[in-house]
């Protein structure tokens, strides 16, 4: 018989991301962030390749990325709203963890499964931050997919990509609820 964990299930059934723009200081200290990162690193990973890593962004690093997002947006011909949204993602943040997908050569583990693992790390990091009492949000956006932004801003190698930025901080307002999927509409049961 399975041994249920009602508290964990209740957390998963009621969890809500907090909008990044509503997060403020204080943010986790390094000692408080380490168990959150450790929990995220327990994500399923076929072949034990660890096809991801973390970059913790604070203070001046976030302001530097905000300026780079604005510069890259202008270079790419983005409209003012797109540029400002990308800039504010970093300018208004006090702490963000970049989850970096690192493709590892493998004859057994396809690249796509490594991408899935990096995405799972983002969700695990988000949930670990929420379970620790912090507000958290997973963001990406056009800047995270721009090679020049990745290379100039984070020093990423060509085989590395940004799976997401997990913003973590103190909530300033209750998170809004949103409609959830109709499980019956998105589930098929196959028994033959």
Kinemage of the C-alpha trace (Angstrom):
@kinemage 1
@onewidth
@group {chain A} dominant
@subgroup {mainchain}
@vectorlist {calphas} color= white
{ca unk a 1} P 0.000 0.000 0.000
{ca unk a 2} L 1.259 3.500 -0.781
{ca unk a 3} L 2.038 5.850 2.077
{ca unk a 4} L 0.351 9.167 1.256
{ca unk a 5} L 1.833 12.543 2.103
{ca unk a 6} L -1.298 14.714 2.469
{ca unk a 7} L 0.644 17.921 3.182
{ca unk a 8} L 2.684 17.577 -0.003
{ca unk a 9} L -0.409 16.761 -2.047
{ca unk a 10} L -2.306 19.728 -0.606
{ca unk a 11} L 0.638 21.990 -1.484
{ca unk a 12} L 0.679 20.720 -5.084
{ca unk a 13} L -3.096 21.047 -5.466
{ca unk a 14} L -3.139 24.632 -4.180
{ca unk a 15} L 0.233 26.061 -5.283
{ca unk a 16} L 0.198 29.324 -7.207
{ca unk a 17} L 3.092 31.190 -8.741
{ca unk a 18} L 3.486 34.749 -7.554
{ca unk a 19} L 3.815 37.405 -10.275
{ca unk a 20} L 7.461 38.477 -10.414
{ca unk a 21} L 6.462 42.153 -10.410
{ca unk a 22} L 4.898 41.688 -6.935
{ca unk a 23} L 8.063 40.231 -5.376
{ca unk a 24} L 10.354 42.391 -3.260
{ca unk a 25} L 12.990 42.171 -0.552
{ca unk a 26} L 13.909 40.463 1.582
{ca unk a 27} L 15.065 37.595 -0.612
{ca unk a 28} L 16.617 34.327 0.521
{ca unk a 29} L 20.153 34.510 1.829
{ca unk a 30} L 22.698 32.158 0.308
{ca unk a 31} L 22.191 29.781 3.239
{ca unk a 32} L 18.411 29.876 2.700
{ca unk a 33} L 18.763 29.429 -1.053
{ca unk a 34} L 21.051 26.373 -0.882
{ca unk a 35} L 18.346 23.895 0.252
{ca unk a 36} L 16.021 25.266 -2.438
{ca unk a 37} L 18.690 24.663 -5.104
{ca unk a 38} L 19.410 21.238 -3.602
{ca unk a 39} L 15.736 20.275 -3.817
{ca unk a 40} L 15.593 21.426 -7.462
{ca unk a 41} L 18.677 19.367 -8.292
{ca unk a 42} L 16.828 16.197 -7.247
{ca unk a 43} L 14.874 16.405 -10.508
{ca unk a 44} L 14.628 13.228 -12.621
{ca unk a 45} L 17.550 13.070 -14.988
{ca unk a 46} L 17.948 10.112 -17.334
{ca unk a 47} L 21.515 8.875 -17.407
{ca unk a 48} L 22.592 11.112 -14.523
{ca unk a 49} L 23.870 13.667 -17.035
{ca unk a 50} L 22.836 16.738 -15.017
{ca unk a 51} L 22.016 18.640 -18.209
{ca unk a 52} L 21.537 21.902 -16.335
{ca unk a 53} L 23.228 24.280 -13.933
{ca unk a 54} L 22.315 27.364 -11.907
{ca unk a 55} L 23.408 30.997 -12.082
{ca unk a 56} L 22.201 33.052 -9.094
{ca unk a 57} L 21.648 36.671 -10.119
{ca unk a 58} L 21.636 39.497 -7.592
{ca unk a 59} L 22.005 43.277 -7.426
{ca unk a 60} L 24.311 44.761 -10.062
{ca unk a 61} L 24.126 41.611 -12.218
{ca unk a 62} L 20.356 42.079 -12.588
{ca unk a 63} L 20.789 45.766 -13.464
{ca unk a 64} L 23.435 44.845 -16.057
{ca unk a 65} L 21.033 42.327 -17.618
{ca unk a 66} L 18.260 44.942 -17.633
{ca unk a 67} L 20.477 47.319 -19.637
{ca unk a 68} L 21.554 44.524 -21.975
{ca unk a 69} L 17.918 43.499 -22.582
{ca unk a 70} L 17.106 47.091 -23.557
{ca unk a 71} L 20.129 47.289 -25.887
{ca unk a 72} L 19.418 43.915 -27.489
{ca unk a 73} L 15.742 44.762 -27.891
{ca unk a 74} L 16.611 47.905 -29.826
{ca unk a 75} L 19.168 45.961 -31.936
{ca unk a 76} L 16.542 43.327 -32.733
{ca unk a 77} L 13.851 45.882 -33.610
{ca unk a 78} L 11.545 44.972 -30.729
{ca unk a 79} L 8.785 47.468 -29.969
{ca unk a 80} L 8.952 49.693 -26.883
{ca unk a 81} L 6.541 47.516 -24.872
{ca unk a 82} L 8.546 44.339 -25.571
{ca unk a 83} L 11.786 46.084 -24.631
{ca unk a 84} L 10.368 47.530 -21.413
{ca unk a 85} L 8.860 44.208 -20.343
{ca unk a 86} L 12.213 42.433 -20.817
{ca unk a 87} L 14.128 45.245 -19.111
{ca unk a 88} L 11.813 45.341 -16.085
{ca unk a 89} L 12.075 41.561 -15.618
{ca unk a 90} L 15.632 42.202 -14.438
{ca unk a 91} L 15.533 45.843 -13.280
{ca unk a 92} L 12.717 45.229 -10.798
{ca unk a 93} L 14.127 41.943 -9.442
{ca unk a 94} L 16.121 41.464 -6.265
{ca unk a 95} L 17.015 37.793 -6.892
{ca unk a 96} L 16.621 35.443 -9.823
{ca unk a 97} L 18.087 32.038 -10.520
{ca unk a 98} L 18.864 31.322 -14.159
{ca unk a 99} L 18.414 27.632 -14.913
{ca unk a 100} L 20.824 26.852 -17.711
{ca unk a 101} L 20.244 23.864 -19.971
{ca unk a 102} L 23.581 22.226 -20.725
{ca unk a 103} L 23.333 19.684 -23.520
{ca unk a 104} L 25.633 16.741 -22.738
{ca unk a 105} L 26.844 14.352 -25.444
{ca unk a 106} L 25.102 11.017 -24.994
{ca unk a 107} L 24.410 8.028 -27.200
{ca unk a 108} L 21.573 6.927 -24.897
{ca unk a 109} L 19.853 10.148 -23.792
{ca unk a 110} L 18.307 12.257 -26.584
{ca unk a 111} L 18.766 16.027 -26.493
{ca unk a 112} L 15.019 16.494 -26.066
{ca unk a 113} L 15.014 14.475 -22.830
{ca unk a 114} L 17.780 16.715 -21.527
{ca unk a 115} L 15.615 19.740 -22.359
{ca unk a 116} L 12.714 18.148 -20.455
{ca unk a 117} L 14.986 17.646 -17.435
{ca unk a 118} L 16.021 21.316 -17.464
{ca unk a 119} L 12.342 22.335 -17.581
{ca unk a 120} L 11.603 19.996 -14.692
{ca unk a 121} L 14.392 21.672 -12.709
{ca unk a 122} L 12.671 25.031 -13.261
{ca unk a 123} L 9.398 23.699 -11.851
{ca unk a 124} L 11.153 21.961 -8.955
{ca unk a 125} L 13.022 25.170 -8.113
{ca unk a 126} L 9.804 27.184 -8.278
{ca unk a 127} L 7.978 24.696 -6.034
{ca unk a 128} L 10.877 24.442 -3.570
{ca unk a 129} L 10.924 28.236 -3.214
{ca unk a 130} L 7.146 28.327 -2.687
{ca unk a 131} L 7.293 25.438 -0.201
{ca unk a 132} L 9.966 27.377 1.706
{ca unk a 133} L 7.562 30.287 2.123
{ca unk a 134} L 8.940 32.603 -0.557
{ca unk a 135} L 7.081 34.033 -3.499
{ca unk a 136} L 8.415 32.738 -6.809
{ca unk a 137} L 7.775 32.967 -10.531
{ca unk a 138} L 9.253 31.248 -13.619
{ca unk a 139} L 9.883 33.657 -16.503
{ca unk a 140} L 11.618 33.436 -19.849
{ca unk a 141} L 10.827 35.817 -22.737
{ca unk a 142} L 12.503 36.814 -25.964
{ca unk a 143} L 15.792 37.874 -24.314
{ca unk a 144} L 16.357 34.378 -22.911
{ca unk a 145} L 16.198 32.984 -26.475
{ca unk a 146} L 18.591 35.544 -27.961
{ca unk a 147} L 22.090 34.082 -28.452
{ca unk a 148} L 23.828 37.446 -27.991
{ca unk a 149} L 21.964 38.102 -24.725
{ca unk a 150} L 22.892 34.622 -23.447
{ca unk a 151} L 26.550 34.981 -24.407
{ca unk a 152} L 27.095 38.613 -23.380
{ca unk a 153} L 24.860 38.599 -20.335
{ca unk a 154} L 25.598 35.215 -18.800
{ca unk a 155} L 28.697 33.992 -20.621
{ca unk a 156} L 26.905 30.917 -21.938
{ca unk a 157} L 28.579 28.549 -24.364
{ca unk a 158} L 26.901 27.751 -27.702
{ca unk a 159} L 25.576 24.417 -26.354
{ca unk a 160} L 23.886 26.140 -23.378
{ca unk a 161} L 20.424 27.715 -23.269
{ca unk a 162} L 18.289 29.460 -20.668
{ca unk a 163} L 15.477 27.171 -19.513
{ca unk a 164} L 14.063 29.918 -17.324
{ca unk a 165} L 14.631 32.623 -14.763
{ca unk a 166} L 13.115 31.767 -11.381
{ca unk a 167} L 12.443 35.005 -9.514
{ca unk a 168} L 12.314 34.577 -5.740
{ca unk a 169} L 11.392 37.115 -3.077
{ca unk a 170} L 8.837 38.280 -0.568
{ca unk a 171} L 5.233 38.606 -1.717
{ca unk a 172} L 3.670 42.054 -1.577
{ca unk a 173} L 0.141 40.913 -2.414
{ca unk a 174} L -1.802 37.662 -2.571
{ca unk a 175} L -1.341 35.903 -5.911
{ca unk a 176} L -4.282 35.993 -8.286
{ca unk a 177} L -6.053 32.758 -9.007
{ca unk a 178} L -6.562 31.687 -12.572
{ca unk a 179} L -8.661 29.098 -14.361
{ca unk a 180} L -7.204 25.599 -14.161
{ca unk a 181} L -7.431 22.881 -16.812
{ca unk a 182} L -10.557 20.760 -17.024
{ca unk a 183} L -8.962 17.397 -16.250
{ca unk a 184} L -11.712 15.495 -18.081
{ca unk a 185} L -11.029 17.536 -21.234
{ca unk a 186} L -7.269 16.903 -21.214
{ca unk a 187} L -7.233 13.257 -20.084
{ca unk a 188} L -7.730 10.069 -22.056
{ca unk a 189} L -7.988 6.717 -20.303
{ca unk a 190} L -6.624 3.785 -22.310
{ca unk a 191} L -7.131 0.282 -20.968
{ca unk a 192} L -6.856 -1.859 -24.105
